[in-house]
Every structure is written in structure tokens, then in C-alpha cells.
């Protein structure tokens, strides 16, 4: 139970909490973004260093550390995107008449810098772990990247649940690149392929021929893949997936509406605006908003 139970709980908790933490920080006022990104950058740099020093560590602890470091680096890239710092060359809505490859080109332009940041991050992880026996961090980041790319393509082609309420106001223009429909042809292909990979990883984790480090690594990656598949199903099934992170959305306070205060000056000959029995207007101390 401990061999598999603790890794499963750790991956699920880290997936749930890290997602919520990013959503919460993104919902804070924009003047806090610089501090959030500063903290995330320091954690990302420490995570890259952690991957470097654990690249030869094939212990169970080495797998935990490498997995956590990869999640921290992934979180930095996600925060930089959601906070509008690294997005794309196109920051406007998709033209209504854009169709086919033209629409795909516009959508790519809207997130191209973000994709380059993911590529650079993957290369950095590959560089610091090159030749190492512990490739947990690299495999973790690649699974996150591949499955997130699949999610983006499915949202572009059309799914039932777009979860656009998670987009901050400064990224609302991205909604125009989404498409709402019950299903698209890519979805069953991606889910099927992902399930095959998940089954392979589960079999590897249960195999008596692998080392303790390999078993933990396969368990981490299998659960991460299963969670990614679950996120894909959230896109098409009528399930309130956002309820998992309602606590994180509480940081998003709508801007207060400006309602000018005007004196209650009655219109001439308007009996409803006059004080009863006097024919005089109500006192200036009575204001209405």
C-alpha cells in the first residue's frame, strides 16, 4: 500500500494544489503579478538546480525531488502565460471571417511565445539532466507538455466545456479562438493513445523486474497521465470540474461598478418630487445613487 499509495496521493495533491495556487495568484490584482512572478522565478531556478543535482540520484527520494522540480518549472511557464507576460504576437480577438488554416495560424500566433517558453524550458531540463540516470523531471515535463498541447488542439477544434471562466480579463480575447461543440474527431484519438501509454506505465510500475526508483517513476508518470486523461474527459462530459478549484477562484473580485451620486433635484411641475403639503422640493441632504 505504501509503495503505491503515497506516490498516488502525492501526485494527485500536487496536481490539485498547484493548479489551484496558479489560478488563485492569477486572480489577484495585477499589481501583485510582479511579486508572484518573482517568487515563481526563484522557485523555477531552484527547481532547475534541483534537477541538475538529482540527475544521477536513482533513489526514491531522487524521484520525488525531480518530479516536484519539473512541476515547479511547469508552473512558472503557466503563470507567465496566464498573467499575460508571455503569450503571443497576436493579442486581439480572432476575426469573425477566419476559417480553416487561417484561423489556426491566428490561434498559433496568439500563443506562440508561450510555446517557445515551453520549448526552452524542455531544452533547459534536458541540458541539466543530460546523461543522468534520473530522467524523472524530463519525462514529467514532456507528459505535461504533450497533454496540454492535446488539450489546446481539442479546445481549438471544439469541445463541450471550454472552462472560459478560468481566463482572466486580460486574456478574454482567447475565447474567440475556442469552439464549442459536443465532440471533435481528434478527441477519441488522443484519449485512446493516452490510455495506451497510461496502461503501459501501470504495467511497468507493477512489474517485479524494475527497481524501486523505476517503479516510483512509472507510478508518478502513470498517475500524471491518468489525471491528464481525466482533464480531457472534463472537456466533453457534463461534469462540474471547476468545483475542484472553486476555492482558487475566490481571489477574482469583479471591479466595482461606478455609480455616480446625483442630487435628488425634482423636475419642474413634478408633484412626485415635492414634499407633501408644502410644494417644496426635498432637502438637499437626500441623495440617491
C-alpha positions, -999 to +999 in steps of 0.1 A: +000+000+000+028+024+010+048+016-022+020+029-044-004+047-021+019+076-011+031+083-046-005+084-059-016+107-031+014+130-036+008+133-074-029+139-070-024+165-043+004+183-062-017+184-093-048+198-075-029+222-053-005+236-078-033+242-103-054+260-077-025+281-065-018+293-100-055+302-105-056+319-072-025+341-078-037+349-113-070+362-098-053+387-076-050+423-086-025+428-115-001+449-094+007+417-074+019+399-106+054+411-103+058+396-069+041+364-079+064+360-109+095+369-088+086+341-064+079+317-092+112+326-109+132+319-078+114+286-074+119+278-110+157+285-108+159+264-077+140+236-094+164+236-123+193+233-099+175+205-081+171+186-114+208+190-120+220+177-087+195+148-087+202+137-123+223+108-110+202+100-080+182+069-086+168+066-051+131+070-043+138+105-028+155+114-061+123+106-080+102+127-056+125+157-059+129+155-097+091+152-101+085+182-079+111+203-096+095+196-130+061+207-117+076+239-104+092+247-137+059+239-155+041+262-130+064+291-139+056+288-176+018+286-168+019+316-146+038+337-171+011+328-197-020+334-175-006+366-162-002+379-197+036+382-196+045+355-222+016+349-246+019+355-283+024+380-311-013+384-316-033+399-287-066+405-304-097+385-310-099+362-339-116+378-369-151+365-374-144+356-411-113+335-402-117+299-412-096+267-416-058+272-417-061+309-414-079+306-381-053+280-370-025+305-379-041+332-359-046+309-329-009+299-331+002+335-332-018+341-300+002+316-280+035+313-299+057+329-273+042+307-247+050+276-268+086+289-273+089+292-235+078+256-231+104+245-257+131+265-240+121+250-206+122+215-220+157+221-235+169+235-202+157+204-184+173+182-210+206+201-207+209+199-169+199+162-168+218+151-199+234+117-194+219+113-160+203+081-147+173+100-132+152+114-161+121+118-140+120+155-144+123+154-182+096+127-186+073+146-163+077+179-182+072+161-216+040+144-205+026+178-192+036+195-225+022+168-248-011+165-229-015+203-227-009+206-264-036+180-269-060+200-247-053+232-267-059+214-300-092+199-287-104+233-274-095+248-308-114+221-327-143+222-304-154+206-271-185+209-248-168+225-218-144+254-226-139+265-190-135+300-202-144+313-167-108+305-157-095+330-182-085+364-166-099+395-181-067+404-199-069+371-218-106+371-227-097+376-263-086+340-264-122+328-262-126+338-298-102+310-308-122+284-289-150+264-304-180+249-286-193+216-299-201+182-283-170+164-297-143+166-324-125+139-343-092+144-326-106+138-291-111+100-293-077+095-309-058+115-282-077+098-253-071+064-268-034+069-274-030+084-239-048+055-223-024+031-240+005+050-226-011+050-191-016+012-192+020+007-202+032+028-173+009+010-149+023-024-160+058-011-157+051+001-121+037-033-112+065-053-128+087-071-103+117-067-127+121-029-122+140-012-094+123+008-067+133+040-084+118+028-117+086+017-100+082+051-083+089+069-116+064+048-135+038+053-108+043+091-109+041+092-146+011+068-148-010+089-123+000+121-141-011+106-174-044+094-159-051+128-144-044+144-179-068+119-194-094+129-168-089+165-177-096+156-213-129+139-203-138+170-183-138+188-217-167+168-230-187+153-201-214+173-183-194+174-151-187+205-129-149+201-129-145+237-119-158+228-085-124+212-077-109+247-077-137+270-066-116+279-036-090+293-060-115+314-079-124+334-048-095+357-054-112+370-085-132+400-073-151+419-100-142+456-104-167+477-085-192+494-108-190+532-108-224+547-100-224+585-098-242+601-069-266+627-081-287+652-060-323+644-059-334+675-078-371+673-088-382+681-123-404+712-125-441+706-120-434+670-109-457+665-079-439+633-070-407+651-063-422+677-040-426+674-003-462+667+007-482+697+016-455+723+011-449+724-026-412+725-018-385+701-032-370+676-009-340+688+012-305+687-004-294+662+021-314+635+004-292+619-023-298+589-045-273+567-063 
